[in-house]
Amino acid sequence: MKKETGSPANTASPSSAKPSLITQAPNTTPPVQFDVSNLKNSYANVCNVSSTREEVVLAFGVNEVWERAQADLKIQLTNRIVLNPYAAKRLAAVLNRVIAEYESKFGTLKADPRSQANAA
């Protein structure tokens, strides 16, 4: 079984009615081992997001049509991730931090990648 160790952003531990016997320094996150033995890779260049009060749904797929003049654009969504709103907010914070780090190393990203490619 392949495992990776890391510290997830803002991981909350389950609470219980009984006090914990293990003492930890305040504001420390215990190490977490991620089991990646069943991890699958997927590529996506399209993400559709929808939500309800109880969940945020991210549906990923690939746009294989590169011609702008095509009248009918059909994208097959292949992967779905369902999060509760708290996990979605933590994901948004982590993604914002990753993009800020990327932009500090490689320059500002524009919202439209076509204009970014033309500038390069």
Secondary structure, 3 states (H helix, E strand, C coil): CCEEEECCCCCCCCCCCCCCCCCCCCCCCCCEEEECCCCCCCCCCEEEEEECCCCEEEEEEECCCCCCCCCCCCCEEEEEEEECHHHHHHHHHHHHHHHHHHHHHHCCCCCCHHHHHHHC
